Amino acid sequence: MEDGKAMINIIYEDNHLLVVEKPINIPVQADSSKDKDLLTLLKEYIKNKYNKPGNVYLGLVHRLDRPVGGIMVFAKTSKAANRLSKQVQNKTMKKTYIAIIEGKPDKEGTLKDKLEKDQKTNITKVSENGKEAILNYKALKTKNNLTLVQINLITGRPHQIRVQFSSRNYPIYGDQKYNKKPKKDQIALFAKKLEFIHPTTKEQLTFELPYPNRYPFDIF
């Protein structure tokens, strides 16, 4: 699927689901930037492919930060959206990310914090007034003081992965918001794998993408 500068990789599609690779630097839904967003692009794709009259329904059940790319699922019916949203709430939808962080953390661990997002500045911080945020990680490889980590997200708070690592002095490479000395490269955070139960067939589905073909992922 191609629309102007946006080339969107459609990974899987049926009457209920649309699984895609979100391109980097595209917002998931319309925001104050007025830039073309993924939800709108996908609705246009469905409308054109199936010659649908009127408005197209497409349910958003989870999100990725604007600079982050990777795998996402959208619901093509309200019933599918409701059932997928319940999987997100029940933590039965498994989301696996990879990131390259600066420094050398423990081989594996669980990070737990309370995170609060400032709606005015769009910045998330560790705060006693925040909501519980949990992730598990495993350090896979280290090179040039950069560590490739695999992350299983337990909760889905705004900017969670970025804040939890940066607050421990392991900022994500290229993170322009939470890395105090960011490189000018793209943020090295990627949604690599998604596992969930099909909302109607009840089949267990697993979708996985290869590592991004760019620095610093390519040094590993």
Helices and strands as residue ranges (DSSP letters): E 2-3, E 6-7, E 9-13, E 17-22, H 38-49, E 59-60, E 69-75, H 78-89, E 94-102, E 108-118, E 123-126, E 131-143, E 146-153, H 160-166, E 189-197, E 204-208, G 217-219
